[in-house]
Amino acid sequence: MATQDYDGPILEIENLSISFFTRLREIPAVMDFSVTVQPGEAVGLVGESGCGKSTVALGVMQDLGKNGRVVGGTIKFKGQDLGQMTMEELGNIRGCEIAMIYQEPMASLNPAMRIGRQLMEVPMIHQDMSETDAYQRALQVVTDVKLPDPGRILNSFPHQLSGGQQQRIVIAMALMSEPSLLILDEPTTALDVTVEAAVVELVKDLGKKYRTSMLFISHNLGLVLETCDRICVMYSGEAVETGRIEDVFDKMQHPYTQALFRSIPLPGADKNSRPLVAIPGNFPLPHERPKGCNFGPRCDYFEEGRCNSNKAIPMAHVEHGDRHESRCLKFAEIDWDTPVIEAEKKEKAAIGEVVLKIDNLKKYYEVAANAIFGGGNKKVVKANETLSFEARESETLAIVGESGCGKSTFAKVLMGLETATDGEILLDNKAVQNTAIEDRDTKTVADVQMVFQNPFDTLNPSMTIGRQIIRALEIFKVGNSEAERRTRMLELLDLVKLPREFADRMPRQLSGGQKQRVGIARAFAGDARIVVADEPVSALDVSVQAAVTDLLMDIQREHKTTLLFISHDLSIVRYLSDRVMVMYLGHVVELGTTDQVFSPPYHPYTEALLSAVPIADTSVIKKHIVLEGDIPSAMNPPPGCPFQTRCGWKSKVSGGLCDIEMPPVREIADGHQVKCHLSDEELAGMEAVIKIAAE
């Protein structure tokens, strides 16, 4: 197919409708969807889970499975209708001219084949390239995706690489045949924020270098702002607003877009004075969509008889902006500059006495050097090194850092799932660090509870919601009879704002956000004093995140709970935490109030973390720092400062001190601690990473 000279749109989707057919009914997944991607352009596709983003991508790949079918409209690639092509013609395009990068890198990699061989297959199959040329091409692309020691990487198996390295290999594989269109489906969801920043930077650079057009699917508006030229917002199978990034972010013309922005923690949001506004109601299931506007039942501007008539609502042209369109009957009548009705301001809970005191806590694991076959010398994994901090009643202490920094290990020791190697954990002045959970008394177990990252994995699929909460009440010895426990269970459903009839539902009948609420209800079944929330909202949509974090804060105010909030999302940390503890390779490198940690002086690692956070605000100017290299192994940490192998400030410290000596913990302001060799003058001269541009 001679398409090299083609100069029209790379991808044209017009009035696309895709349905899935079950034995019972036809389920429309995408309806009347149109988007155009020009040469070298990156278009972001955003919306909540289930809105049809991935279905559009699979439609472009013509890979809808046996139940999926295009029932209307066209998908044209370089002017040619993909729906009219034979399987052979599609085979020549897929993987060669159109490449797709999936959310989970291991889904695209063969675990039993070396990386080099997997990369070489692409040009050898699609371009009849010789083995020697294909190897040179693989070497070039692995260098392009900024992986260290490309020769070693090509000789490795997938399991020998970190998650970030695996994702880079998948990107390299997609680029092997220099495709015209790259589809990225949530490519950074499973990655740390620092790795995400590096991968996003890489995708942008490679897009320019190869002049590749991109369709970037994400629910992260900040990420789309940083990577894309245009945006298409989807809701319940339809495009509801499209336009240039600047037009849609600054002059939005659809109530759903506005509601999305209200529910994400942008700079200035505060859990007490400026709480987030969650989108009311629930996302409609495909077979339960309302008449008229799909967003109508959740919309602030809904008008009875007009917004819910039987007439289809078309996309309409917006006067300002370039190809800016909105699927709203009232967008021209709404005063978009009127300040939104703010959420009710909350009283800040008074911080109480110290409930939890951690003193020089260490947790080491001993593993065989040859862990697969046993034998060999023993090696020590230093998961936590001399952790010391306090947490008070009604306080939210955020614990942040990359994967492998020791956040979850500390949580396991606190919960009693592991015992400490050294140091103390005092819960109400009672040492618990050496008492495993099975040896703890009921009150101690009930006092320290956990809300997990993935609500799907923590509920028994064969037990009703009510029964699961009653089971927790039985374990915590709450109530003297089944009737008392049932009453308490219904009160807990009220507490997490779930209807009481959910008691008789099975987990599969609940959405992700509703399941997470059940997890929270269970954690509070025994009136927990301390709740460890381990990434409790990262698996949820942004609109649901706002409701769940708000719920946690409300319960905290009412019950004076101490919340240890483990997260890598610094936007949400800034919004809801009172104090922040930054961890790196088992060490606490910075500890202070939220205001102290989010404004200079910073520890160099905190500075890099802040720079990596994508913020969905066009007025934000960020200092650009991309960390080189991966986090070192806790089995073989570097000498001296744990961060010295990746630190951009190392040259400012004289005498090679960073390489040989562990930095002391210094208090640089009241309650603000930093573990760093930088001088007071260097720290004082640091610039703010995140600035708001002057109006």
C-alpha positions as CSV (number, residue, x, y, z in Angstrom):
1,M,0.0,0.0,0.0
2,A,1.8,3.1,-1.2
3,T,0.8,5.5,1.6
4,Q,4.1,7.2,2.2
5,D,3.1,10.3,0.2
6,Y,-0.3,10.6,1.8
7,D,-0.7,14.1,3.4
8,G,-4.3,14.0,4.7
9,P,-5.4,13.0,8.2
10,I,-3.7,9.9,9.5
11,L,-6.8,8.7,11.3
12,E,-10.4,9.7,10.6
13,I,-13.2,8.3,12.7
14,E,-16.6,9.4,11.6
15,N,-19.9,8.7,13.4
16,L,-18.6,5.4,14.7
17,S,-20.9,3.1,16.6
18,I,-19.7,-0.2,18.1
19,S,-21.9,-2.7,19.9
20,F,-21.3,-5.9,21.8
21,F,-23.9,-8.7,21.3
22,T,-24.8,-11.1,24.1
23,R,-27.5,-13.7,24.1
24,L,-29.9,-11.3,25.8
25,R,-29.3,-8.0,24.1
26,E,-27.2,-5.7,22.0
27,I,-25.1,-3.5,24.2
28,P,-24.0,-0.2,22.5
29,A,-20.5,0.6,23.7
30,V,-19.6,3.5,21.4
31,M,-22.2,5.8,19.7
32,D,-21.8,8.5,17.0
33,F,-18.1,9.0,17.8
34,S,-15.9,11.1,15.6
35,V,-12.3,12.2,16.0
36,T,-9.5,13.1,13.5
37,V,-5.7,12.7,14.1
38,Q,-3.5,14.8,11.8
39,P,0.1,13.9,10.9
40,G,2.4,14.4,13.9
41,E,-0.5,15.2,16.1
42,A,-1.2,13.7,19.6
43,V,-4.9,13.4,20.6
44,G,-5.8,12.6,24.1
45,L,-8.9,10.4,24.8
46,V,-10.2,10.9,28.3
47,G,-13.1,9.8,30.5
48,E,-14.1,7.4,33.2
49,S,-13.7,3.6,33.1
50,G,-16.4,2.1,30.9
51,C,-16.9,5.2,28.7
52,G,-15.6,3.4,25.6
53,K,-12.0,4.7,25.2
54,S,-10.4,1.3,24.9
55,T,-13.3,0.1,22.6
56,V,-12.5,2.9,20.2
57,A,-8.8,1.8,20.2
58,L,-9.8,-1.8,19.6
59,G,-12.1,-0.7,16.8
60,V,-9.1,1.1,15.1
61,M,-7.1,-2.2,15.5
62,Q,-10.1,-4.1,14.1
63,D,-9.8,-6.4,17.1
64,L,-13.3,-6.4,18.7
65,G,-13.5,-10.1,19.4
66,K,-16.3,-12.3,18.3
67,N,-19.0,-10.4,20.2
68,G,-18.0,-6.9,19.1
69,R,-19.1,-5.3,15.8
70,V,-18.9,-1.9,14.2
71,V,-22.6,-1.1,13.6
72,G,-22.3,2.4,12.1
73,G,-19.8,4.9,10.8
74,T,-16.3,4.5,9.4
75,I,-12.6,4.3,10.6
76,K,-10.2,5.5,7.9
77,F,-6.5,5.2,8.1
78,K,-4.6,7.4,5.6
79,G,-7.9,7.7,3.7
80,Q,-8.5,3.9,3.5
81,D,-11.5,2.4,5.2
82,L,-10.2,-0.3,7.7
83,G,-13.6,-1.9,7.8
84,Q,-13.4,-2.8,4.1
85,M,-9.9,-4.4,4.3
86,T,-9.2,-8.1,4.0
87,M,-7.4,-9.9,7.0
88,E,-4.2,-10.0,4.9
89,E,-4.3,-6.2,4.3
90,L,-5.1,-5.6,8.0
91,G,-2.2,-7.9,8.9
92,N,0.2,-5.7,6.9
93,I,-1.0,-2.6,8.7
94,R,-1.3,-3.8,12.3
95,G,2.0,-3.7,14.2
96,C,3.7,-2.0,11.2
97,E,1.7,1.1,10.3
98,I,-0.5,1.2,13.4
99,A,1.0,0.0,16.7
100,M,-0.6,-0.2,20.1
101,I,0.9,0.0,23.6
102,Y,-1.1,-1.6,26.4
103,Q,-1.5,-0.7,30.1
104,E,0.2,-3.8,31.3
105,P,3.6,-4.3,29.6
106,M,3.9,-8.1,30.4
107,A,0.7,-8.6,28.3
108,S,2.8,-7.7,25.2
109,L,6.0,-9.6,26.1
110,N,6.7,-13.3,25.8
111,P,8.2,-14.3,29.2
112,A,10.2,-17.2,27.6
113,M,11.9,-15.2,24.8
114,R,14.8,-12.8,25.1
115,I,14.0,-9.1,24.5
116,G,16.3,-8.8,21.4
117,R,14.5,-11.7,19.6
118,Q,11.1,-10.2,20.4
119,L,12.1,-6.8,19.0
120,M,13.8,-8.3,15.9
121,E,10.6,-10.2,15.0
122,V,8.8,-7.0,14.1
123,P,10.9,-5.7,11.1
124,M,11.8,-9.3,10.1
125,I,8.1,-10.2,9.7
126,H,6.7,-6.8,8.4
127,Q,9.7,-5.5,6.4
128,D,11.6,-8.7,5.4
129,M,14.6,-7.3,7.1
130,S,17.7,-9.5,7.6
131,E,18.6,-10.7,11.1
132,T,21.7,-8.6,11.2
133,D,19.9,-5.4,10.2
134,A,17.0,-6.2,12.6
135,Y,19.5,-6.5,15.4
136,Q,21.1,-3.2,14.6
137,R,17.6,-1.6,14.4
138,A,16.7,-3.1,17.8
139,L,19.9,-1.8,19.3
140,Q,19.1,1.7,17.9
141,V,15.5,1.7,19.2
142,V,16.5,0.5,22.7
143,T,19.1,3.3,22.8
144,D,16.3,5.7,21.7
145,V,14.1,4.7,24.6
146,K,17.0,5.6,26.9
147,L,17.7,2.1,28.4
148,P,21.2,1.6,29.9
149,D,23.5,-0.9,28.3
150,P,21.4,-1.8,25.3
151,G,23.4,-4.9,24.5
152,R,22.7,-6.4,27.9
153,I,19.0,-5.5,27.7
154,L,18.6,-7.2,24.4
155,N,20.1,-10.4,25.9
156,S,17.7,-10.3,28.9
157,F,14.4,-11.9,29.6
158,P,11.4,-9.7,30.5
159,H,11.4,-10.8,34.2
160,Q,14.9,-9.4,34.6
161,L,13.7,-5.9,33.9
162,S,11.8,-3.4,36.1
163,G,8.3,-2.3,35.3
164,G,9.5,1.0,33.8
165,Q,12.1,-0.9,31.7
166,Q,9.5,-3.3,30.5
167,Q,7.2,-0.5,29.4
168,R,10.1,1.1,27.5
169,I,10.7,-2.2,25.7
170,V,7.0,-2.3,24.7
171,I,7.4,1.3,23.4
172,A,10.5,0.2,21.5
173,M,8.7,-2.7,20.0
174,A,5.9,-0.4,18.8
175,L,8.5,1.9,17.2
176,M,10.5,-0.8,15.5
177,S,8.7,-0.4,12.2
178,E,8.3,3.4,12.5
179,P,4.5,3.3,12.6
180,S,2.4,6.3,11.4
181,L,0.0,5.9,14.3
182,L,0.7,4.9,17.8
183,I,-2.2,4.1,20.2
184,L,-1.3,4.3,23.9
185,D,-3.9,2.7,26.2
186,E,-3.1,4.0,29.8
187,P,0.6,3.2,29.2
188,T,1.8,4.6,32.6
189,T,-1.0,3.6,35.1
190,A,1.1,0.8,36.7
191,L,4.3,2.9,36.9
192,D,5.7,5.2,39.6
193,V,5.2,8.9,39.1
194,T,9.0,9.4,38.4
195,V,9.1,6.6,35.9
196,E,5.8,7.9,34.4
197,A,7.4,11.3,33.9
198,A,10.4,9.8,32.1
199,V,8.2,7.6,29.9
200,V,5.9,10.6,29.0
201,E,9.0,12.7,28.1
202,L,10.2,9.8,26.0
203,V,6.9,9.4,24.1
204,K,6.9,13.1,23.3
205,D,10.5,13.1,22.1
206,L,10.0,10.0,20.0
207,G,6.8,11.3,18.5
208,K,8.7,14.3,17.3
209,K,11.7,12.3,16.1
210,Y,9.6,9.7,14.1
211,R,6.8,12.2,13.3
212,T,4.4,9.6,14.7
213,S,0.7,10.5,15.3
214,M,-0.7,9.4,18.6
215,L,-4.0,8.5,20.2
216,F,-3.3,8.7,23.9
217,I,-6.0,7.1,26.1
218,S,-5.9,8.1,29.7
219,H,-8.1,9.1,32.7
220,N,-5.3,11.4,33.9
221,L,-6.0,15.0,32.7
222,G,-2.6,16.2,33.8
223,L,-0.9,13.6,31.7
224,V,-3.0,14.5,28.6
225,L,-2.1,18.2,29.1
226,E,1.6,17.3,29.1
227,T,1.6,15.0,26.1
228,C,-1.2,16.0,23.7
229,D,-2.1,18.8,21.3
230,R,-5.8,18.1,21.3
231,I,-8.3,16.3,23.6
232,C,-11.5,14.4,23.2
233,V,-13.6,13.9,26.4
234,M,-15.8,10.8,26.4
235,Y,-18.8,10.0,28.6
236,S,-20.9,6.8,28.4
237,G,-19.9,5.9,24.8
238,E,-20.1,9.4,23.3
239,A,-17.6,12.2,22.6
240,V,-19.0,15.1,24.6
241,E,-16.3,17.7,24.0
242,T,-13.3,18.0,21.6
243,G,-10.9,20.7,20.9
244,R,-7.3,22.0,21.4
245,I,-6.0,21.4,24.9
246,E,-5.9,25.1,25.7
247,D,-9.5,25.6,24.6
248,V,-11.0,22.6,26.5
249,F,-8.9,23.2,29.7
250,D,-9.5,27.0,29.9
251,K,-12.8,27.5,28.1
252,M,-14.6,24.2,28.6
253,Q,-18.1,24.0,27.1
254,H,-19.6,20.8,28.5
255,P,-20.9,20.3,32.0
256,Y,-19.2,16.9,32.3
257,T,-15.8,18.4,31.5
258,Q,-16.4,21.0,34.1
259,A,-17.5,18.4,36.7
260,L,-14.3,16.3,36.0
261,F,-12.1,19.3,36.7
262,R,-14.0,20.1,39.9
263,S,-13.3,16.6,41.2
264,I,-9.5,16.6,40.8
265,P,-7.1,18.2,43.4
266,L,-5.5,21.1,41.5
267,P,-3.2,23.5,43.4
268,G,-5.3,25.6,45.8
269,A,-7.7,22.8,46.7
270,D,-7.9,22.1,50.4
271,K,-9.9,19.4,52.3
272,N,-11.3,22.0,54.8
273,S,-11.5,25.4,53.1
274,R,-11.9,24.3,49.4
275,P,-13.1,20.6,49.3
276,L,-13.4,18.8,46.0
277,V,-16.8,18.5,44.4
278,A,-17.6,14.9,43.6
279,I,-19.9,14.2,40.5
280,P,-23.3,13.2,42.0
281,G,-24.9,9.9,41.1
282,N,-23.3,7.0,39.2
283,F,-22.0,6.3,35.7
284,P,-24.9,4.7,33.7
285,L,-24.5,1.1,32.6
286,P,-24.7,0.7,28.8
287,H,-28.2,-0.9,28.8
288,E,-29.5,1.7,31.4
289,R,-28.6,4.9,29.6
290,P,-31.2,7.7,30.1
291,K,-33.2,9.3,27.3
292,G,-31.6,12.4,25.7
293,C,-28.4,13.5,27.2
294,N,-26.4,10.6,28.9
295,F,-25.0,13.0,31.5
296,G,-28.4,14.6,32.2
297,P,-29.2,12.8,35.6
298,R,-25.8,14.0,37.0
299,C,-25.8,17.5,35.4
300,D,-26.0,20.8,37.3
301,Y,-27.7,22.5,34.3
302,F,-30.3,19.7,33.6
303,E,-33.6,21.0,32.1
304,E,-36.6,18.7,32.3
305,G,-38.3,18.0,28.9
306,R,-35.4,19.5,27.0
307,C,-32.3,17.5,28.1
308,N,-34.2,14.2,28.4
309,S,-36.3,14.3,25.2
310,N,-36.1,11.4,22.8
311,K,-34.1,13.4,20.2
312,A,-30.4,12.5,19.8
313,I,-28.1,15.3,20.9
314,P,-25.5,16.1,18.1
315,M,-22.0,17.5,18.5
316,A,-22.2,21.3,17.9
317,H,-19.6,23.8,16.9
318,V,-18.3,26.2,19.5
319,E,-17.5,29.7,18.2
320,H,-14.1,30.2,19.8
321,G,-11.2,27.8,19.4
322,D,-10.0,25.5,16.6
323,R,-12.5,22.7,15.8
324,H,-13.9,23.0,19.3
325,E,-17.2,21.1,19.7
326,S,-19.6,20.2,22.5
327,R,-22.5,17.7,22.8
328,C,-24.7,19.9,25.0
329,L,-28.0,21.7,24.1
330,K,-27.3,24.5,26.5
331,F,-23.6,25.2,26.2
332,A,-24.2,28.6,24.6
333,E,-26.6,29.7,27.4
334,I,-24.4,28.6,30.4
335,D,-22.3,31.3,32.0
336,W,-19.1,29.3,32.3
337,D,-17.3,32.1,34.2
338,T,-19.8,32.1,37.1
339,P,-18.0,30.6,40.1
340,V,-19.2,27.1,40.8
341,I,-21.2,26.4,43.9
342,E,-18.4,25.4,46.3
343,A,-18.7,22.3,48.4
344,E,-19.6,22.9,52.0
345,K,-16.5,24.0,54.0
346,K,-15.5,21.7,56.7
347,E,-14.2,22.4,60.2
348,K,-10.6,21.4,60.6
349,A,-10.3,18.7,63.3
350,A,-8.1,19.6,66.2
351,I,-5.0,17.4,66.2
352,G,-4.8,15.4,69.4
353,E,-2.3,13.4,71.5
354,V,0.3,11.1,70.0
355,V,-1.3,7.8,69.2
356,L,1.6,6.1,67.4
357,K,5.3,6.5,68.0
358,I,7.9,4.8,65.8
359,D,11.4,4.8,67.1
360,N,14.4,3.7,65.0
361,L,12.4,0.9,63.3
362,K,14.3,-1.5,61.1
363,K,12.9,-4.3,59.0
364,Y,15.4,-6.6,57.2
365,Y,14.7,-9.7,55.2
366,E,17.3,-12.5,54.8
367,V,17.1,-14.2,51.4
368,A,19.3,-16.7,49.7
369,A,21.7,-15.1,47.1
370,N,20.4,-17.7,44.7
371,A,16.7,-17.3,45.7
372,I,15.3,-19.6,43.0
373,F,17.2,-22.8,43.9
374,G,18.2,-22.0,47.5
375,G,21.7,-22.4,48.8
376,G,24.5,-19.9,48.3
377,N,25.3,-17.0,50.6
378,K,22.6,-15.2,52.5
379,K,21.9,-11.6,51.5
380,V,20.0,-9.0,53.5
381,V,17.2,-6.9,52.1
382,K,17.1,-3.6,54.1
383,A,13.4,-2.7,53.6
384,N,13.2,-0.2,56.4
385,E,16.2,1.7,57.9
386,T,15.8,3.6,61.2
387,L,12.3,4.9,60.7
388,S,11.4,7.5,63.4
389,F,8.2,9.6,63.5
390,E,5.0,10.2,65.4
391,A,1.3,10.3,64.4
392,R,-1.4,12.0,66.3
393,E,-5.2,11.7,66.8
394,S,-7.2,13.2,63.9
395,E,-4.0,13.6,61.9
396,T,-3.4,12.5,58.3
397,L,0.2,11.6,57.7
398,A,1.0,10.8,54.1
399,I,3.8,8.4,53.3
400,V,5.2,8.9,49.8
401,G,7.9,7.4,47.6
402,E,8.5,5.1,44.7
403,S,7.8,1.4,44.6
404,G,10.4,-0.4,46.7
405,C,11.0,2.5,49.1
406,G,9.6,0.5,52.1
407,K,6.1,2.1,52.5
408,S,4.2,-1.1,52.4
409,T,6.8,-3.0,54.5
410,F,6.3,-0.5,57.3
411,A,2.5,-0.9,57.0
412,K,2.9,-4.7,57.3
413,V,5.0,-4.4,60.5
414,L,2.5,-1.9,62.0
415,M,-0.4,-4.3,61.2
416,G,1.4,-7.3,62.7
417,L,1.7,-9.1,59.4
418,E,5.5,-8.9,59.9
419,T,7.6,-8.4,63.0
420,A,10.4,-5.7,63.3
421,T,14.1,-6.5,63.1
422,D,14.9,-3.7,65.5
423,G,13.4,-0.5,67.0
424,E,10.0,0.2,68.5
425,I,6.4,0.7,67.5
426,L,4.4,2.2,70.4
427,L,0.6,2.2,70.1
428,D,-0.8,4.2,73.0
429,N,2.6,3.6,74.7
430,K,2.3,-0.1,74.3
431,A,5.1,-1.8,72.3
432,V,3.6,-4.0,69.4
433,Q,6.6,-4.3,67.0
434,N,7.4,-7.9,68.0
435,T,3.8,-9.2,68.3
436,A,2.4,-10.9,65.2
437,I,-1.2,-10.3,64.4
438,E,-2.3,-13.8,65.6
439,D,-0.8,-13.0,69.0
440,R,-2.4,-9.5,69.3
441,D,-5.4,-9.0,71.5
442,T,-8.7,-8.2,69.8
443,K,-8.6,-4.5,70.7
444,T,-5.1,-4.0,69.2
445,V,-6.2,-5.7,66.0
446,A,-9.4,-3.6,65.8
447,D,-7.4,-0.4,66.5
448,V,-5.1,-0.7,63.5
449,Q,-6.9,-1.5,60.3
450,M,-6.0,-1.2,56.6
451,V,-7.8,-0.1,53.4
452,F,-6.1,-1.7,50.4
453,Q,-5.3,-0.4,47.0
454,N,-7.5,-2.8,45.0
455,P,-11.1,-3.2,46.4
456,F,-11.7,-6.1,44.0
457,D,-9.1,-8.4,45.8
458,T,-10.3,-7.8,49.4
459,L,-13.9,-8.9,49.2
460,N,-15.1,-12.5,49.2
461,P,-17.0,-12.9,45.8
462,S,-19.4,-15.5,47.2
463,M,-20.5,-13.6,50.3
464,T,-23.0,-10.7,50.5
465,I,-21.7,-7.3,51.5
466,G,-23.7,-7.3,54.8
467,R,-22.3,-10.7,55.8
468,Q,-18.7,-9.6,55.1
469,I,-19.1,-6.6,57.4
470,I,-20.9,-8.7,60.1
471,R,-18.0,-11.2,59.9
472,A,-15.6,-8.3,60.8
473,L,-17.9,-7.3,63.7
474,E,-17.8,-10.9,65.0
475,I,-14.0,-10.9,64.8
476,F,-13.8,-7.6,66.7
477,K,-16.3,-8.9,69.2
478,V,-18.7,-6.0,68.6
479,G,-22.3,-6.6,69.7
480,N,-23.8,-9.3,71.9
481,S,-26.2,-10.8,69.3
482,E,-26.7,-11.2,65.6
483,A,-29.4,-8.6,65.7
484,E,-27.1,-6.0,67.3
485,R,-24.4,-6.8,64.8
486,R,-26.9,-6.4,61.9
487,T,-27.9,-3.0,63.2
488,R,-24.3,-1.9,63.5
489,M,-23.6,-3.2,60.0
490,L,-26.4,-1.0,58.6
491,E,-25.0,2.0,60.5
492,L,-21.6,1.3,58.9
493,L,-23.3,1.3,55.4
494,D,-24.8,4.7,56.4
495,L,-21.3,5.9,57.5
496,V,-19.8,5.2,54.1
497,K,-22.9,6.6,52.3
498,L,-24.0,3.3,50.7
499,P,-27.8,2.5,50.6
500,R,-28.8,-0.1,53.2
501,E,-30.2,-2.4,50.5
502,F,-26.6,-3.0,49.4
503,A,-26.3,-5.4,52.5
504,D,-27.9,-8.1,50.4
505,R,-25.9,-7.5,47.2
506,M,-22.9,-9.5,46.1
507,P,-19.5,-7.8,45.3
508,R,-19.9,-8.3,41.6
509,Q,-23.0,-6.1,41.7
510,L,-21.0,-3.1,42.9
511,S,-18.8,-0.6,41.1
512,G,-15.1,-0.1,42.1
513,G,-15.9,3.0,44.1
514,Q,-18.7,1.2,46.0
515,K,-16.5,-1.8,46.7
516,Q,-13.8,0.6,48.2
517,R,-16.5,2.0,50.4
518,V,-17.3,-1.5,51.7
519,G,-13.6,-1.9,52.4
520,I,-13.6,1.3,54.4
521,A,-16.8,0.2,56.3
522,R,-15.0,-3.0,57.3
523,A,-11.9,-1.1,58.4
524,F,-14.1,1.0,60.8
525,A,-16.1,-2.0,62.1
526,G,-14.1,-2.1,65.3
527,D,-13.8,1.7,65.7
528,A,-10.2,1.7,64.4
529,R,-7.9,4.3,66.0
530,I,-5.4,4.1,63.1
531,V,-6.3,3.3,59.5
532,V,-3.5,2.6,57.0
533,A,-4.8,3.5,53.6
534,D,-2.5,1.9,51.0
535,E,-3.1,3.7,47.7
536,P,-6.9,3.6,48.4
537,V,-8.0,5.6,45.4
538,S,-5.4,4.9,42.7
539,A,-7.5,2.1,41.2
540,L,-10.6,4.4,41.0
541,D,-11.8,7.0,38.5
542,V,-11.0,10.6,39.3
543,S,-14.7,11.4,39.8
544,V,-15.0,8.5,42.3
545,Q,-11.6,9.4,44.0
546,A,-13.1,12.8,45.1
547,A,-16.1,11.1,46.8
548,V,-13.9,8.4,48.5
549,T,-11.3,10.8,49.8
550,D,-14.0,13.1,51.1
551,L,-15.6,10.2,52.8
552,L,-12.4,9.2,54.5
553,M,-12.0,12.8,55.7
554,D,-15.6,13.0,57.1
555,I,-15.1,9.7,59.0
556,Q,-11.8,11.0,60.4
557,R,-13.5,14.2,61.7
558,E,-16.3,12.2,63.3
559,H,-14.1,9.4,64.8
560,K,-10.8,11.3,65.4
561,T,-9.0,8.6,63.4
562,T,-5.3,8.8,62.7
563,L,-4.9,8.2,59.0
564,L,-1.6,6.9,57.5
565,F,-2.1,7.6,53.8
566,I,0.3,5.7,51.5
567,S,0.4,7.2,48.0
568,H,2.6,8.2,45.1
569,D,0.0,10.7,43.9
570,L,1.3,14.0,45.3
571,S,-1.7,16.0,44.1
572,I,-4.0,14.0,46.4
573,V,-1.4,14.1,49.2
574,R,-1.2,17.8,49.0
575,Y,-5.0,18.0,49.2
576,L,-5.7,15.9,52.2
577,S,-2.5,15.4,54.4
578,D,-1.5,17.4,57.5
579,R,2.1,16.1,57.4
580,V,4.1,14.3,54.7
581,M,6.9,11.7,55.1
582,V,9.0,11.1,52.0
583,M,10.8,7.7,51.9
584,Y,13.6,6.5,49.6
585,L,15.2,3.1,49.8
586,G,14.0,2.4,53.3
587,H,15.0,5.8,54.7
588,V,12.9,8.8,55.7
589,V,14.6,11.6,53.6
590,E,12.1,14.4,54.5
591,L,9.4,14.9,57.1
592,G,7.3,18.0,57.7
593,T,4.0,19.7,57.4
594,T,2.4,19.6,54.0
595,D,3.2,23.3,53.4
596,Q,6.9,22.7,54.4
597,V,7.3,19.7,52.2
598,F,5.6,21.3,49.1
599,S,7.6,24.5,49.2
600,P,11.4,25.0,49.1
601,P,13.8,24.1,50.6
602,Y,13.3,20.4,49.6
603,H,15.3,17.2,49.8
604,P,16.5,16.7,46.2
605,Y,14.4,13.6,46.0
606,T,11.2,15.4,47.0
607,E,12.1,18.1,44.4
608,A,12.2,15.4,41.7
609,L,8.9,13.8,42.9
610,L,7.1,17.2,42.8
611,S,8.5,17.9,39.3
612,A,7.1,14.5,38.1
613,V,3.5,15.1,39.1
614,P,1.3,15.9,36.1
615,I,-1.0,18.8,36.9
616,A,-4.2,19.5,34.9
617,D,-3.8,23.3,34.9
618,T,-2.5,25.3,32.0
619,S,-1.4,28.1,34.4
620,V,1.0,25.9,36.3
621,I,4.7,26.3,35.4
622,K,6.9,23.4,36.6
623,K,10.6,23.0,37.0
624,H,11.6,20.1,34.8
625,I,13.6,17.3,36.5
626,V,13.7,13.7,35.1
627,L,15.4,11.2,37.4
628,E,18.0,9.1,35.5
629,G,18.3,5.4,36.3
630,D,16.2,3.1,38.4
631,I,15.9,3.0,42.2
632,P,18.8,0.8,43.5
633,S,18.1,-2.6,45.0
634,A,17.5,-2.8,48.7
635,M,19.6,-5.9,48.6
636,N,22.6,-3.9,47.4
637,P,22.1,-0.3,48.4
638,P,24.7,2.3,47.4
639,P,27.3,3.5,50.0
640,G,26.8,6.9,51.6
641,C,23.6,8.7,50.8
642,P,20.9,6.3,49.4
643,F,19.9,8.9,46.8
644,Q,23.4,9.8,45.5
645,T,23.2,7.6,42.4
646,R,20.4,9.7,41.0
647,C,20.8,13.1,42.6
648,G,21.2,16.2,40.5
649,W,22.6,18.2,43.5
650,K,25.5,15.8,44.3
651,S,28.1,18.0,42.7
652,K,27.3,20.8,45.1
653,V,28.6,18.8,48.0
654,S,32.4,19.0,48.4
655,G,34.8,16.1,49.3
656,G,32.7,13.3,47.8
657,L,30.8,13.2,51.1
658,C,27.6,11.8,49.4
659,D,29.5,8.7,48.2
660,I,30.9,7.7,51.5
661,E,28.8,9.0,54.4
662,M,25.2,8.6,55.3
663,P,23.8,12.2,55.8
664,P,22.5,13.1,59.2
665,V,18.9,14.0,59.9
666,R,18.7,17.8,60.2
667,E,15.9,20.0,61.4
668,I,15.8,23.0,59.0
669,A,12.7,24.5,60.5
670,D,10.3,23.7,63.3
671,G,9.3,20.1,62.7
672,H,10.8,20.0,59.2
673,Q,13.5,17.3,58.9
674,V,15.7,16.6,55.9
675,K,18.3,13.8,55.5
676,C,20.9,15.5,53.2
677,H,24.5,16.7,53.0
678,L,23.5,20.0,51.2
679,S,24.6,23.1,53.1
680,D,22.0,25.5,54.7
681,E,22.9,28.1,52.0
682,E,22.3,25.6,49.1
683,L,19.0,24.5,50.6
684,A,17.9,28.1,51.2
685,G,18.6,29.0,47.6
686,M,16.3,26.3,46.1
687,E,13.6,27.5,43.7
688,A,9.9,26.4,43.8
689,V,9.2,23.5,41.5
690,I,5.5,24.3,41.0
691,K,4.5,27.9,40.2
692,I,1.3,29.4,39.1
693,A,1.8,31.8,36.1
694,A,0.8,35.4,36.8
695,E,-2.6,36.3,35.4
